[in-house]
Amino acid sequence: MVIASRKAQGLPLRPAASQGKYSSFRTWTPEVAALTLIADRIATVVAAVFKAQGHKGVPDPKPLPRPRSAMDRVLIEERERAHKALSARVLPHKYKPAEQNGESA
């Protein structure tokens, strides 16, 4: 269904590759997954300790990036495209349609 809709819209079947933000499935092993989880938990504990000591403005730590599959990237692209289209309809003074920006939809 996703492939047919992307063909109908004239979009590439494969989404754009991630720009190095996310790990590759080639290097994502159970050991790397465990270490990433441990690092996330330690960052959460450190933030909790700072908050308990009365430090204000300590942000919650963001989890470390995990690999994304091609299907995840396609779904994210579609969600962003739908959001941009809705934003352009609701806020036309702020977001110009793609045709006016010199882009092809």
Backbone as XML, in Angstrom:
<?xml version="1.0"?>
<chain id="A" units="angstrom">
  <residue number="1" name="MET">
    <atom name="N" x="0.828" y="-1.189" z="0.000"/>
    <atom name="CA" x="0.000" y="0.000" z="0.000"/>
    <atom name="C" x="0.877" y="1.259" z="0.000"/>
  </residue>
  <residue number="2" name="VAL">
    <atom name="N" x="1.918" y="1.257" z="0.796"/>
    <atom name="CA" x="2.807" y="2.410" z="0.849"/>
    <atom name="C" x="3.534" y="2.557" z="-0.485"/>
  </residue>
  <residue number="3" name="ILE">
    <atom name="N" x="3.975" y="1.427" z="-1.041"/>
    <atom name="CA" x="4.702" y="1.473" z="-2.315"/>
    <atom name="C" x="3.801" y="2.009" z="-3.413"/>
  </residue>
  <residue number="4" name="ALA">
    <atom name="N" x="2.555" y="1.538" z="-3.464"/>
    <atom name="CA" x="1.625" y="2.004" z="-4.497"/>
    <atom name="C" x="1.348" y="3.494" z="-4.352"/>
  </residue>
  <residue number="5" name="SER">
    <atom name="N" x="1.170" y="3.975" z="-3.129"/>
    <atom name="CA" x="0.888" y="5.397" z="-2.938"/>
    <atom name="C" x="2.106" y="6.256" z="-3.292"/>
  </residue>
  <residue number="6" name="ARG">
    <atom name="N" x="3.316" y="5.748" z="-2.989"/>
    <atom name="CA" x="4.526" y="6.506" z="-3.346"/>
    <atom name="C" x="4.715" y="6.543" z="-4.860"/>
  </residue>
  <residue number="7" name="LYS">
    <atom name="N" x="4.399" y="5.428" z="-5.553"/>
    <atom name="CA" x="4.486" y="5.414" z="-7.016"/>
    <atom name="C" x="3.481" y="6.377" z="-7.616"/>
  </residue>
  <residue number="8" name="ALA">
    <atom name="N" x="2.251" y="6.381" z="-7.065"/>
    <atom name="CA" x="1.204" y="7.253" z="-7.587"/>
    <atom name="C" x="1.564" y="8.722" z="-7.407"/>
  </residue>
  <residue number="9" name="GLN">
    <atom name="N" x="2.254" y="9.057" z="-6.334"/>
    <atom name="CA" x="2.639" y="10.439" z="-6.072"/>
    <atom name="C" x="3.943" y="10.815" z="-6.769"/>
  </residue>
  <residue number="10" name="GLY">
    <atom name="N" x="4.584" y="9.845" z="-7.413"/>
    <atom name="CA" x="5.832" y="10.120" z="-8.101"/>
    <atom name="C" x="7.008" y="10.289" z="-7.149"/>
  </residue>
  <residue number="11" name="LEU">
    <atom name="N" x="6.920" y="9.724" z="-5.966"/>
    <atom name="CA" x="7.991" y="9.825" z="-4.972"/>
    <atom name="C" x="8.935" y="8.635" z="-5.104"/>
  </residue>
  <residue number="12" name="PRO">
    <atom name="N" x="10.170" y="8.784" z="-4.669"/>
    <atom name="CA" x="11.086" y="7.640" z="-4.729"/>
    <atom name="C" x="10.608" y="6.533" z="-3.799"/>
  </residue>
  <residue number="13" name="LEU">
    <atom name="N" x="10.860" y="5.295" z="-4.199"/>
    <atom name="CA" x="10.418" y="4.170" z="-3.377"/>
    <atom name="C" x="11.233" y="4.066" z="-2.094"/>
  </residue>
  <residue number="14" name="ARG">
    <atom name="N" x="12.491" y="4.444" z="-2.157"/>
    <atom name="CA" x="13.321" y="4.417" z="-0.953"/>
    <atom name="C" x="13.408" y="5.819" z="-0.377"/>
  </residue>
  <residue number="15" name="PRO">
    <atom name="N" x="13.227" y="5.956" z="0.919"/>
    <atom name="CA" x="13.352" y="7.284" z="1.532"/>
    <atom name="C" x="14.805" y="7.724" z="1.571"/>
  </residue>
  <residue number="16" name="ALA">
    <atom name="N" x="14.983" y="8.992" z="1.805"/>
    <atom name="CA" x="16.341" y="9.525" z="1.922"/>
    <atom name="C" x="17.027" y="8.880" z="3.118"/>
  </residue>
  <residue number="17" name="ALA">
    <atom name="N" x="18.287" y="8.589" z="2.971"/>
    <atom name="CA" x="19.033" y="7.966" z="4.066"/>
    <atom name="C" x="19.185" y="8.970" z="5.203"/>
  </residue>
  <residue number="18" name="SER">
    <atom name="N" x="19.263" y="8.458" z="6.406"/>
    <atom name="CA" x="19.438" y="9.342" z="7.551"/>
    <atom name="C" x="20.804" y="10.011" z="7.465"/>
  </residue>
  <residue number="19" name="GLN">
    <atom name="N" x="20.899" y="11.214" z="7.977"/>
    <atom name="CA" x="22.131" y="11.989" z="7.872"/>
    <atom name="C" x="23.090" y="11.698" z="9.019"/>
  </residue>
  <residue number="20" name="GLY">
    <atom name="N" x="23.327" y="10.448" z="9.335"/>
    <atom name="CA" x="24.315" y="10.105" z="10.342"/>
    <atom name="C" x="23.825" y="10.257" z="11.772"/>
  </residue>
  <residue number="21" name="LYS">
    <atom name="N" x="22.569" y="10.625" z="11.964"/>
    <atom name="CA" x="22.041" y="10.777" z="13.315"/>
    <atom name="C" x="21.795" y="9.426" z="13.966"/>
  </residue>
  <residue number="22" name="TYR">
    <atom name="N" x="21.464" y="8.454" z="13.169"/>
    <atom name="CA" x="21.052" y="7.169" z="13.707"/>
    <atom name="C" x="22.046" y="6.092" z="13.321"/>
  </residue>
  <residue number="23" name="SER">
    <atom name="N" x="22.169" y="5.107" z="14.186"/>
    <atom name="CA" x="23.076" y="4.006" z="13.937"/>
    <atom name="C" x="22.557" y="3.136" z="12.798"/>
  </residue>
  <residue number="24" name="SER">
    <atom name="N" x="23.466" y="2.372" z="12.236"/>
    <atom name="CA" x="23.120" y="1.439" z="11.175"/>
    <atom name="C" x="22.714" y="0.113" z="11.794"/>
  </residue>
  <residue number="25" name="PHE">
    <atom name="N" x="21.822" y="-0.602" z="11.122"/>
    <atom name="CA" x="21.463" y="-1.933" z="11.605"/>
    <atom name="C" x="22.660" y="-2.888" z="11.491"/>
  </residue>
  <residue number="26" name="ARG">
    <atom name="N" x="23.614" y="-2.565" z="10.631"/>
    <atom name="CA" x="24.798" y="-3.421" z="10.488"/>
    <atom name="C" x="25.626" y="-3.440" z="11.769"/>
  </residue>
  <residue number="27" name="THR">
    <atom name="N" x="25.709" y="-2.322" z="12.440"/>
    <atom name="CA" x="26.522" y="-2.236" z="13.648"/>
    <atom name="C" x="25.698" y="-2.366" z="14.930"/>
  </residue>
  <residue number="28" name="TRP">
    <atom name="N" x="24.387" y="-2.497" z="14.808"/>
    <atom name="CA" x="23.523" y="-2.562" z="15.983"/>
    <atom name="C" x="23.432" y="-4.001" z="16.465"/>
  </residue>
  <residue number="29" name="THR">
    <atom name="N" x="24.220" y="-4.331" z="17.457"/>
    <atom name="CA" x="24.239" y="-5.682" z="18.018"/>
    <atom name="C" x="23.538" y="-5.672" z="19.368"/>
  </residue>
  <residue number="30" name="PRO">
    <atom name="N" x="23.234" y="-6.837" z="19.927"/>
    <atom name="CA" x="22.636" y="-6.862" z="21.267"/>
    <atom name="C" x="23.506" y="-6.160" z="22.312"/>
  </residue>
  <residue number="31" name="GLU">
    <atom name="N" x="24.821" y="-6.264" z="22.132"/>
    <atom name="CA" x="25.723" y="-5.598" z="23.079"/>
    <atom name="C" x="25.594" y="-4.081" z="22.976"/>
  </residue>
  <residue number="32" name="VAL">
    <atom name="N" x="25.540" y="-3.565" z="21.757"/>
    <atom name="CA" x="25.388" y="-2.124" z="21.555"/>
    <atom name="C" x="24.034" y="-1.668" z="22.096"/>
  </residue>
  <residue number="33" name="ALA">
    <atom name="N" x="23.007" y="-2.467" z="21.876"/>
    <atom name="CA" x="21.672" y="-2.129" z="22.394"/>
    <atom name="C" x="21.701" y="-2.049" z="23.923"/>
  </residue>
  <residue number="34" name="ALA">
    <atom name="N" x="22.364" y="-3.023" z="24.566"/>
    <atom name="CA" x="22.443" y="-3.032" z="26.034"/>
    <atom name="C" x="23.239" y="-1.834" z="26.539"/>
  </residue>
  <residue number="35" name="LEU">
    <atom name="N" x="24.370" y="-1.534" z="25.903"/>
    <atom name="CA" x="25.175" y="-0.391" z="26.332"/>
    <atom name="C" x="24.423" y="0.928" z="26.138"/>
  </residue>
  <residue number="36" name="THR">
    <atom name="N" x="23.669" y="1.035" z="25.067"/>
    <atom name="CA" x="22.888" y="2.242" z="24.826"/>
    <atom name="C" x="21.810" y="2.400" z="25.901"/>
  </residue>
  <residue number="37" name="LEU">
    <atom name="N" x="21.170" y="1.287" z="26.241"/>
    <atom name="CA" x="20.158" y="1.323" z="27.296"/>
    <atom name="C" x="20.786" y="1.710" z="28.635"/>
  </residue>
  <residue number="38" name="ILE">
    <atom name="N" x="21.952" y="1.162" z="28.939"/>
    <atom name="CA" x="22.641" y="1.504" z="30.187"/>
    <atom name="C" x="23.002" y="2.989" z="30.214"/>
  </residue>
  <residue number="39" name="ALA">
    <atom name="N" x="23.500" y="3.508" z="29.099"/>
    <atom name="CA" x="23.862" y="4.927" z="29.040"/>
    <atom name="C" x="22.632" y="5.809" z="29.242"/>
  </residue>
  <residue number="40" name="ASP">
    <atom name="N" x="21.501" y="5.407" z="28.663"/>
    <atom name="CA" x="20.264" y="6.171" z="28.861"/>
    <atom name="C" x="19.838" y="6.158" z="30.329"/>
  </residue>
  <residue number="41" name="ARG">
    <atom name="N" x="19.931" y="4.992" z="30.960"/>
    <atom name="CA" x="19.525" y="4.883" z="32.372"/>
    <atom name="C" x="20.457" y="5.694" z="33.276"/>
  </residue>
  <residue number="42" name="ILE">
    <atom name="N" x="21.756" y="5.664" z="33.000"/>
    <atom name="CA" x="22.704" y="6.434" z="33.815"/>
    <atom name="C" x="22.427" y="7.932" z="33.671"/>
  </residue>
  <residue number="43" name="ALA">
    <atom name="N" x="22.144" y="8.377" z="32.450"/>
    <atom name="CA" x="21.832" y="9.795" z="32.244"/>
    <atom name="C" x="20.567" y="10.190" z="33.009"/>
  </residue>
  <residue number="44" name="THR">
    <atom name="N" x="19.580" y="9.289" z="33.057"/>
    <atom name="CA" x="18.353" y="9.563" z="33.804"/>
    <atom name="C" x="18.637" y="9.658" z="35.303"/>
  </residue>
  <residue number="45" name="VAL">
    <atom name="N" x="19.473" y="8.764" z="35.812"/>
    <atom name="CA" x="19.824" y="8.786" z="37.241"/>
    <atom name="C" x="20.600" y="10.058" z="37.575"/>
  </residue>
  <residue number="46" name="VAL">
    <atom name="N" x="21.541" y="10.434" z="36.737"/>
    <atom name="CA" x="22.323" y="11.648" z="36.978"/>
    <atom name="C" x="21.404" y="12.872" z="37.018"/>
  </residue>
  <residue number="47" name="ALA">
    <atom name="N" x="20.465" y="12.951" z="36.088"/>
    <atom name="CA" x="19.527" y="14.078" z="36.083"/>
    <atom name="C" x="18.667" y="14.072" z="37.344"/>
  </residue>
  <residue number="48" name="ALA">
    <atom name="N" x="18.238" y="12.886" z="37.773"/>
    <atom name="CA" x="17.420" y="12.792" z="38.990"/>
    <atom name="C" x="18.210" y="13.225" z="40.222"/>
  </residue>
  <residue number="49" name="VAL">
    <atom name="N" x="19.486" y="12.861" z="40.283"/>
    <atom name="CA" x="20.326" y="13.260" z="41.424"/>
    <atom name="C" x="20.493" y="14.779" z="41.452"/>
  </residue>
  <residue number="50" name="PHE">
    <atom name="N" x="20.751" y="15.378" z="40.293"/>
    <atom name="CA" x="20.887" y="16.836" z="40.248"/>
    <atom name="C" x="19.592" y="17.518" z="40.668"/>
  </residue>
  <residue number="51" name="LYS">
    <atom name="N" x="18.460" y="16.996" z="40.211"/>
    <atom name="CA" x="17.170" y="17.588" z="40.598"/>
    <atom name="C" x="16.927" y="17.423" z="42.098"/>
  </residue>
  <residue number="52" name="ALA">
    <atom name="N" x="17.309" y="16.275" z="42.658"/>
    <atom name="CA" x="17.112" y="16.029" z="44.092"/>
    <atom name="C" x="17.982" y="16.953" z="44.935"/>
  </residue>
  <residue number="53" name="GLN">
    <atom name="N" x="19.132" y="17.381" z="44.404"/>
    <atom name="CA" x="20.015" y="18.290" z="45.128"/>
    <atom name="C" x="19.562" y="19.736" z="45.018"/>
  </residue>
  <residue number="54" name="GLY">
    <atom name="N" x="18.481" y="19.965" z="44.310"/>
    <atom name="CA" x="17.930" y="21.305" z="44.238"/>
    <atom name="C" x="18.334" y="22.104" z="43.019"/>
  </residue>
  <residue number="55" name="HIS">
    <atom name="N" x="19.041" y="21.508" z="42.095"/>
    <atom name="CA" x="19.398" y="22.226" z="40.869"/>
    <atom name="C" x="18.143" y="22.437" z="40.032"/>
  </residue>
  <residue number="56" name="LYS">
    <atom name="N" x="17.922" y="23.678" z="39.663"/>
    <atom name="CA" x="16.742" y="23.985" z="38.866"/>
    <atom name="C" x="17.120" y="24.048" z="37.394"/>
  </residue>
  <residue number="57" name="GLY">
    <atom name="N" x="16.177" y="23.733" z="36.562"/>
    <atom name="CA" x="16.393" y="23.828" z="35.131"/>
    <atom name="C" x="17.186" y="22.681" z="34.536"/>
  </residue>
  <residue number="58" name="VAL">
    <atom name="N" x="17.274" y="21.570" z="35.250"/>
    <atom name="CA" x="17.974" y="20.414" z="34.696"/>
    <atom name="C" x="17.001" y="19.702" z="33.753"/>
  </residue>
  <residue number="59" name="PRO">
    <atom name="N" x="17.309" y="19.682" z="32.460"/>
    <atom name="CA" x="16.369" y="19.044" z="31.530"/>
    <atom name="C" x="16.435" y="17.521" z="31.627"/>
  </residue>
  <residue number="60" name="ASP">
    <atom name="N" x="15.346" y="16.885" z="31.260"/>
    <atom name="CA" x="15.349" y="15.430" z="31.195"/>
    <atom name="C" x="16.261" y="15.011" z="30.038"/>
  </residue>
  <residue number="61" name="PRO">
    <atom name="N" x="17.074" y="13.999" z="30.240"/>
    <atom name="CA" x="17.992" y="13.600" z="29.167"/>
    <atom name="C" x="17.235" y="12.971" z="28.001"/>
  </residue>
  <residue number="62" name="LYS">
    <atom name="N" x="17.739" y="13.227" z="26.805"/>
    <atom name="CA" x="17.150" y="12.621" z="25.617"/>
    <atom name="C" x="17.795" y="11.257" z="25.405"/>
  </residue>
  <residue number="63" name="PRO">
    <atom name="N" x="17.002" y="10.276" z="24.986"/>
    <atom name="CA" x="17.605" y="8.965" z="24.750"/>
    <atom name="C" x="18.565" y="9.002" z="23.565"/>
  </residue>
  <residue number="64" name="LEU">
    <atom name="N" x="19.566" y="8.162" z="23.618"/>
    <atom name="CA" x="20.519" y="8.073" z="22.522"/>
    <atom name="C" x="19.807" y="7.525" z="21.277"/>
  </residue>
  <residue number="65" name="PRO">
    <atom name="N" x="20.273" y="7.896" z="20.091"/>
    <atom name="CA" x="19.599" y="7.450" z="18.874"/>
    <atom name="C" x="19.705" y="5.945" z="18.654"/>
  </residue>
  <residue number="66" name="ARG">
    <atom name="N" x="18.619" y="5.386" z="18.146"/>
    <atom name="CA" x="18.568" y="3.974" z="17.763"/>
    <atom name="C" x="18.459" y="3.905" z="16.245"/>
  </residue>
  <residue number="67" name="PRO">
    <atom name="N" x="18.757" y="2.762" z="15.649"/>
    <atom name="CA" x="18.633" y="2.670" z="14.195"/>
    <atom name="C" x="17.175" y="2.758" z="13.757"/>
  </residue>
  <residue number="68" name="ARG">
    <atom name="N" x="16.983" y="3.283" z="12.549"/>
    <atom name="CA" x="15.639" y="3.371" z="11.970"/>
    <atom name="C" x="15.586" y="2.523" z="10.715"/>
  </residue>
  <residue number="69" name="SER">
    <atom name="N" x="14.513" y="1.800" z="10.577"/>
    <atom name="CA" x="14.343" y="0.990" z="9.371"/>
    <atom name="C" x="13.866" y="1.885" z="8.231"/>
  </residue>
  <residue number="70" name="ALA">
    <atom name="N" x="13.915" y="1.354" z="7.037"/>
    <atom name="CA" x="13.450" y="2.106" z="5.865"/>
    <atom name="C" x="11.974" y="2.424" z="6.007"/>
  </residue>
  <residue number="71" name="MET">
    <atom name="N" x="11.191" y="1.498" z="6.553"/>
    <atom name="CA" x="9.750" y="1.733" z="6.726"/>
    <atom name="C" x="9.522" y="2.862" z="7.730"/>
  </residue>
  <residue number="72" name="ASP">
    <atom name="N" x="10.311" y="2.906" z="8.794"/>
    <atom name="CA" x="10.194" y="4.006" z="9.759"/>
    <atom name="C" x="10.451" y="5.342" z="9.082"/>
  </residue>
  <residue number="73" name="ARG">
    <atom name="N" x="11.487" y="5.401" z="8.231"/>
    <atom name="CA" x="11.801" y="6.648" z="7.539"/>
    <atom name="C" x="10.696" y="7.048" z="6.579"/>
  </residue>
  <residue number="74" name="VAL">
    <atom name="N" x="10.082" y="6.076" z="5.907"/>
    <atom name="CA" x="8.970" y="6.375" z="4.996"/>
    <atom name="C" x="7.802" y="6.953" z="5.786"/>
  </residue>
  <residue number="75" name="LEU">
    <atom name="N" x="7.467" y="6.335" z="6.894"/>
    <atom name="CA" x="6.339" y="6.813" z="7.702"/>
    <atom name="C" x="6.607" y="8.205" z="8.257"/>
  </residue>
  <residue number="76" name="ILE">
    <atom name="N" x="7.837" y="8.469" z="8.671"/>
    <atom name="CA" x="8.189" y="9.794" z="9.183"/>
    <atom name="C" x="8.091" y="10.826" z="8.069"/>
  </residue>
  <residue number="77" name="GLU">
    <atom name="N" x="8.584" y="10.478" z="6.866"/>
    <atom name="CA" x="8.479" y="11.393" z="5.721"/>
    <atom name="C" x="7.025" y="11.725" z="5.404"/>
  </residue>
  <residue number="78" name="GLU">
    <atom name="N" x="6.168" y="10.694" z="5.402"/>
    <atom name="CA" x="4.751" y="10.917" z="5.104"/>
    <atom name="C" x="4.090" y="11.782" z="6.171"/>
  </residue>
  <residue number="79" name="ARG">
    <atom name="N" x="4.436" y="11.553" z="7.434"/>
    <atom name="CA" x="3.874" y="12.355" z="8.518"/>
    <atom name="C" x="4.309" y="13.817" z="8.392"/>
  </residue>
  <residue number="80" name="GLU">
    <atom name="N" x="5.586" y="14.040" z="8.063"/>
    <atom name="CA" x="6.078" y="15.413" z="7.892"/>
    <atom name="C" x="5.419" y="16.097" z="6.704"/>
  </residue>
  <residue number="81" name="ARG">
    <atom name="N" x="5.226" y="15.350" z="5.616"/>
    <atom name="CA" x="4.591" y="15.916" z="4.429"/>
    <atom name="C" x="3.133" y="16.306" z="4.732"/>
  </residue>
  <residue number="82" name="ALA">
    <atom name="N" x="2.419" y="15.430" z="5.450"/>
    <atom name="CA" x="1.037" y="15.741" z="5.815"/>
    <atom name="C" x="0.984" y="16.951" z="6.748"/>
  </residue>
  <residue number="83" name="HIS">
    <atom name="N" x="1.930" y="17.041" z="7.668"/>
    <atom name="CA" x="1.965" y="18.181" z="8.592"/>
    <atom name="C" x="2.218" y="19.487" z="7.844"/>
  </residue>
  <residue number="84" name="LYS">
    <atom name="N" x="3.159" y="19.457" z="6.887"/>
    <atom name="CA" x="3.445" y="20.665" z="6.108"/>
    <atom name="C" x="2.242" y="21.095" z="5.290"/>
  </residue>
  <residue number="85" name="ALA">
    <atom name="N" x="1.537" y="20.121" z="4.719"/>
    <atom name="CA" x="0.350" y="20.452" z="3.925"/>
    <atom name="C" x="-0.732" y="21.069" z="4.811"/>
  </residue>
  <residue number="86" name="LEU">
    <atom name="N" x="-0.950" y="20.505" z="5.976"/>
    <atom name="CA" x="-1.951" y="21.045" z="6.894"/>
    <atom name="C" x="-1.536" y="22.420" z="7.404"/>
  </residue>
  <residue number="87" name="SER">
    <atom name="N" x="-0.263" y="22.592" z="7.705"/>
    <atom name="CA" x="0.228" y="23.897" z="8.166"/>
    <atom name="C" x="0.028" y="24.959" z="7.095"/>
  </residue>
  <residue number="88" name="ALA">
    <atom name="N" x="0.267" y="24.590" z="5.853"/>
    <atom name="CA" x="0.083" y="25.540" z="4.757"/>
    <atom name="C" x="-1.379" y="25.922" z="4.604"/>
  </residue>
  <residue number="89" name="ARG">
    <atom name="N" x="-2.283" y="24.985" z="4.882"/>
    <atom name="CA" x="-3.714" y="25.294" z="4.771"/>
    <atom name="C" x="-4.194" y="26.146" z="5.938"/>
  </residue>
  <residue number="90" name="VAL">
    <atom name="N" x="-3.720" y="25.842" z="7.133"/>
    <atom name="CA" x="-4.194" y="26.540" z="8.332"/>
    <atom name="C" x="-3.517" y="27.896" z="8.493"/>
  </residue>
  <residue number="91" name="LEU">
    <atom name="N" x="-2.244" y="27.983" z="8.156"/>
    <atom name="CA" x="-1.469" y="29.209" z="8.314"/>
    <atom name="C" x="-0.893" y="29.642" z="6.961"/>
  </residue>
  <residue number="92" name="PRO">
    <atom name="N" x="-1.743" y="30.054" z="6.027"/>
    <atom name="CA" x="-1.225" y="30.377" z="4.685"/>
    <atom name="C" x="-0.278" y="31.565" z="4.682"/>
  </residue>
  <residue number="93" name="HIS">
    <atom name="N" x="-0.414" y="32.477" z="5.648"/>
    <atom name="CA" x="0.477" y="33.629" z="5.694"/>
    <atom name="C" x="1.887" y="33.249" z="6.138"/>
  </residue>
  <residue number="94" name="LYS">
    <atom name="N" x="2.017" y="32.124" z="6.845"/>
    <atom name="CA" x="3.314" y="31.713" z="7.349"/>
    <atom name="C" x="3.964" y="30.645" z="6.462"/>
  </residue>
  <residue number="95" name="TYR">
    <atom name="N" x="3.159" y="29.708" z="5.983"/>
    <atom name="CA" x="3.672" y="28.619" z="5.147"/>
    <atom name="C" x="3.115" y="28.767" z="3.747"/>
  </residue>
  <residue number="96" name="LYS">
    <atom name="N" x="4.032" y="28.896" z="2.782"/>
    <atom name="CA" x="3.599" y="29.002" z="1.404"/>
    <atom name="C" x="3.503" y="27.611" z="0.801"/>
  </residue>
  <residue number="97" name="PRO">
    <atom name="N" x="2.537" y="27.391" z="-0.086"/>
    <atom name="CA" x="2.458" y="26.075" z="-0.734"/>
    <atom name="C" x="3.749" y="25.776" z="-1.498"/>
  </residue>
  <residue number="98" name="ALA">
    <atom name="N" x="4.003" y="24.517" z="-1.733"/>
    <atom name="CA" x="5.246" y="24.066" z="-2.351"/>
    <atom name="C" x="5.432" y="24.658" z="-3.749"/>
  </residue>
  <residue number="99" name="GLU">
    <atom name="N" x="4.350" y="24.876" z="-4.489"/>
    <atom name="CA" x="4.464" y="25.412" z="-5.843"/>
    <atom name="C" x="5.030" y="26.834" z="-5.837"/>
  </residue>
  <residue number="100" name="GLN">
    <atom name="N" x="4.725" y="27.628" z="-4.810"/>
    <atom name="CA" x="5.199" y="29.008" z="-4.745"/>
    <atom name="C" x="6.650" y="29.080" z="-4.302"/>
  </residue>
  <residue number="101" name="ASN">
    <atom name="N" x="7.144" y="28.065" z="-3.632"/>
    <atom name="CA" x="8.523" y="28.060" z="-3.159"/>
    <atom name="C" x="9.492" y="27.549" z="-4.221"/>
  </residue>
  <residue number="102" name="GLY">
    <atom name="N" x="8.972" y="27.200" z="-5.388"/>
    <atom name="CA" x="9.835" y="26.695" z="-6.428"/>
    <atom name="C" x="10.101" y="25.199" z="-6.292"/>
  </residue>
  <residue number="103" name="GLU">
    <atom name="N" x="9.384" y="24.537" z="-5.399"/>
    <atom name="CA" x="9.548" y="23.102" z="-5.215"/>
    <atom name="C" x="8.441" y="22.384" z="-5.960"/>
  </residue>
  <residue number="104" name="SER">
    <atom name="N" x="8.701" y="21.160" z="-6.314"/>
    <atom name="CA" x="7.651" y="20.369" z="-6.944"/>
    <atom name="C" x="7.142" y="19.376" z="-5.919"/>
  </residue>
  <residue number="105" name="ALA">
    <atom name="N" x="5.836" y="19.246" z="-5.866"/>
    <atom name="CA" x="5.236" y="18.376" z="-4.855"/>
    <atom name="C" x="5.226" y="16.944" z="-5.269"/>
  </residue>
</chain>
